[in-house]
């Protein structure tokens, strides 16, 4: 309320000329008029400017309008917007007491250390108490929320399927719990020791690796014996046969004494499609392993040459590996030709009989008249010896033949080689 007014305002016009006198306006003796006017002027924001008062009754002396009646709030009205049960009494919820937000909630990570709430620390152990430091990342990084647990699917199979599903669920829950919980150094060491293999596991692994290595080596050895030795022996035997034929063409290689390992003839078995050099001696490294056939020429096993007037010409060869020239001699039948070619002649034999198995020490099979061969008197014979059964050297197989033709090379090849 303004107590005093100046006689003039900024326009210079006296107030008594701008406003009517108190008598013209009416007195405040009416009940409530003065109090209403005073209450209206008590607010400085509503202090009227000259000639701009909003209330028409202020100068006219009319009574103030009656305020609109204020009805009490109905009992069924719920200011929070909750549903009201119209058919029964409902107790209105008590409003929660107002709580002032903390300084940390308002300012977050920028709150001073004195205003922050204490953070929970993990339990300390005796060994790592000096190594623990506060995890400052928890102030700015929100902690991960645990994923809601899903209801495990019920197995549709039998009892075994349900047990398997239960075991799988237990394992997954345990693994999630282990991954979520931090491990102390002691627990980490225990887990590391548990992950290390035991001595028995290391030994079993070593033995397994040793067996695998031995298996691989054995496989390589078998491949070498069954495949590579044949390839190598065929190359050496073919080379020896070519060299021998070149010597014959030059006039060398006359019949006589030959050095051990020296080739002097060719053996033809047309039924088996075999053409192989015959060398002096039966040494494995120098003769047999090179894919050639060896002539018995030493000690008690010495046999005569094919050009001898009487005797048993005996040779030996591999049945398996190293060229295996005698592998299929068990398929020969009586009458099949066996031909020995030298520099001057062809000696043609006919297969007579076969001994499927005998001991390696039975040297009588290469004698002048071999027992079991069917021969009854000395003659010109040939004997082929090899190992049996296949891929072993436990016994010997013997094939005998009888000479039926001695043909000079000047007459051409025998009919068995031409056909």
Order of alpha helices (4+ residues) and beta strands (2+ residues): alpha-alpha-alpha-alpha-alpha-alpha-alpha-alpha-alpha-alpha-beta-beta-beta-beta-beta-beta-beta-beta-alpha
